Amino acid sequence: MEYKGYRVSSYGRGKRLEFKTVTLLAVVCVLLVLPSFTPAVSAQAQPSYYVSVKPISAELPQYMSIGKTVNVIFEAQWTHGLNQGKFIENATATIVVSNQKGEPTDSIIANTTTGTFIVNYTQNKPTLLSFNATKLVTTDGQEWNSDPVDSANYVFGLTSSYAQVYWDTFHVSMVSFSTDSLGNIDTTINVTRLLIPQEGLTIRGNAHVSKIAMGVTVTINGVVAQEIEPGIYSASSSTLLSTAYVNVKVSSVNWTTTATGFSFIHHANQPSWSYAVGFGIICVSAVLVLGFLVSKKANNRTTKSSSFAFYGAVLLTSTCIINLYWTFAAVEATAHTFDWALLAVFGVLSAVLGLVGLIMLMRQKHPALVICAVMVPMIMNTLAVNASLGMYNLDNPWIWLFASLFLSIISVVFISRTEMFQRQSQTATI
């Protein structure tokens, strides 16, 4: 029995060994034979396209300034069938423009003319756009797109590739500033190219564009800045205001000039302005209190009407003084290359109108002119100033804007209760 058991066990082991050997040989054969079939399968899987619309030299992007027009040259060819290799003439190509996220932003219809055609495009804001053909309609009305034409043979209608174009501008950042000297501003700024990555960019023609803007022309408040390090520029300018407004303009050959504004407190000038504002507030308050005491003492209708005119005149004068400050700021900023000439002109006109309205108020004549004299300086001190500061993304002194608006509103309240408006109201009632 032991002998027989030994014979059975040896036989089972032999069978298992033989099975493992056969399996191993089979796997080896599959591994050896499979590569010979792979190229054939891959060759069959390679798609073919009847139509090709591709930009010329699209391997590298084009790079230019905002506001410039790019010329993207495309070729339309037959790449399959009887006409293979020929240009497609007088067809209509649809070129889709996409942003950096791949989202379509525009669509252009172009005629292929002789098979080589140009797409012109202009962009006024910094952006990276891609141009890609999505459809072609030939002269016989046949429409070609990326859909399959012959699925069995893996043939499609249209293939295309995209061209990339950068529209860029200069980016200015503040490095340091000093306002420790009375009337003087020392400014140091850094200039780079906005869309270029830190390592730079290789563009068409194998040219390398650096992130750092070296050798460009920089002016700070109209003063030509010196390049003290690559991309670092410095200049000194002047101001008489308590707030320093700095306008940095960067220009280069074939590039659109950019203007960037900065504003910050002028530490050396601020004490003088603080004393002046404090003194003005004390004077206005004292005059208003004095007028209130006088009107309280003489309690009659005529005196009250005169008091209202007095209060309105004082408040209107205050708004006109604020108006003159912004007018002076606009004139100085315009001299420092800010585009605030319109604000300066409007400030002068509103100040003159406020003075005329003040005279008419004291004489109790022309109520419509008086109201206009209050409203125009109010618009100057709030809306016009806010819009001008917004042109350069400058910080808005909201406290002073709301204070000016409040003074104008209270001035209108007092003026509307003067004798000339009461007479006008009675006349309208009769």
QUIVENUR-V909952 format. One line per field, one symbol per residue. ss: DSSP state (H for helix, E for strand, L for the rest). psi: psi as a letter, one per 20 degrees, with the letter a starting at -180 (. if undefined). burial: + if it has 9 or more other ideal C-beta (glycine too) atoms within 8 Angstrom, else -. Layout:
ss->???
psi->???
burial->???
//
This chain:
ss->LHHHHHHHHHHHHHHHHHHHHHHHHHHHHHHHHHHHHHHHHHHHHLLEEEEEEEELLLLLLEEEELLLEEEEEEEEEELLLLLLLLELLLLEEEEEEELLLLLEEEEEEEELLLLEEEEEEELLLLEEEEEEEEEEELLLLLEELLLEEELLLLEEEEEELLEEEEEELEEEEEEEEELLLLLEEEEEEEEEELLLLLLLEEELLLEEELLELLLLEEEELLEELEEEELLEEEEEEELLLLEEEEEEEEEELLEEEEEEEEEEELHHHHHHHHHHHHHHHHHHHHHHHHHHHHHHHLLLHHHHHHHHHHHHHHHHHHHHHHHHHHHHHHHHHHHLLLLLHHHHHHHHHHHHHHHHHHHHHHHLLLHHHHHHHHHHHHHHHHHHHHHHHHLLLLLLLHHHHHHHHHHHHHHHHHHLLLHHHHHHHHHHHL
psi->ghgghgggghgghgghghghgggghggggghhhghhhghgghhhipqqphqpoqqpljhqrqprqqiqpqoopqppqpjqahjpiqqoqkropopppqahijppirpppqpidjhprpppqqpiqproqqpppiqporhjjpppajqqgnhhjlprgpqrqqpqpporrqppqpgqqpkippjqoopprpprpgiprhiapprpjkqppqhpnqjrpppokippqpohroipqqrparqirhppppooppqrpkqppqppqqqrpohhhggghggggggggggggggggghghghhgnnrggggghgghgghgghhgghhghghghggghgghhhkjqmkhhhgghggghgghhgghgghghilqmhghgghhghghghgifgggghghhhjlqppmhghghggggggghghgghijrhhhgghghghg.
burial->-----------------------------------------------++++++++--+-+++++++-+-+-++++++++-------+++-+++++++++--------+-+-+--+++-+-+-+---++++++++++++-----++--------+++++++-+++++++++-+-+--+-+----+++++++++++-+---++-++----+++++--+-++++++-+-+---+++++++-+-++++++++++-+--+--+++++++-+-+++--++-----+---+--++--++-++-------++++++++++++++++++++++-+++++++++-+++-+--++-++++++-++++++-++-----+-++++++++++++++-+++-+++-+-+------+--++-++++++-++-++++++-+------
//
